[in-house]
Amino acid sequence: MHVYPDGSCHNQQYPWLRRSGAGFLFGEEHSLNADVHQGGQARTSPRAESLAIVIAIEQATWPSHIF
């Protein structure tokens, strides 16, 4: 199974305006495809990317290849 995670953060230069989220794709129309919004004050692109990978690992059935 192939998994494609991604995360991003908008307005990183203004902490009070930051919005970030993550998503992952197991395949077209797959039931495990999802997106999540990152909460808290420490919203950054690296944290959103990491969140996508962690959630994809939790949801994946083994063996999986995360790209």
N, C-alpha and C positions, 0 to 999 in steps of 0.2 A: 504494500500500500504506500502510495506517495502522498505526502502532506506538504502544503505550501502555506507557511505562516507569514504574516506581515503585520507591522505596527507602525504608527506614525503619530506625530504631535504637531499641532498648528500653533502659531504665535509663541514660539519658544522664547523669544526675546522679552516677552511680557508675561511674567509668572501668573498674574491675576487673570490673564486671558487664555491661558493654555487649555487646549482640549486635545485629548489623546485617546486612542483606541487601538484595538488589535482584532485581527481576524485570521481565520485559517480555512483552507480549502482542501478537502479530501478528494473531491471530484465533482463534476457537474451534477447538480441535483442530489448530492449525497446528503443523507440525513444528519451527519455530524458537522456539516459546514456551519460556521457561526461567526458572529462578531460580538465584541464586548467593548464597553467604554471603561477607560481606566479612571478610577477615582483617586481621591487624595490630593495633597498639595505637590507631591513630587512627580509631576507628569513630565516625561521626557521621551524622545524617540527611542533611545536605547532601552528604557524600561518597558515601553510599549512593545518593542520587538521581542524582548525577553518574555513578556506576558503571553504573547502569541505562541511562542515555542512551548512554554510550560503548559498552557491549556491544551495545545495540540497533543503533547505527550500524554497528558492525563486522559484525553478522549480517544487516542489511537488504540487500535488493536495491533498486537505485535505479530510479525515484524513490520516496522514502518521505516520509511526513508523520509527524513525531514530535509527539505531544500531551503 
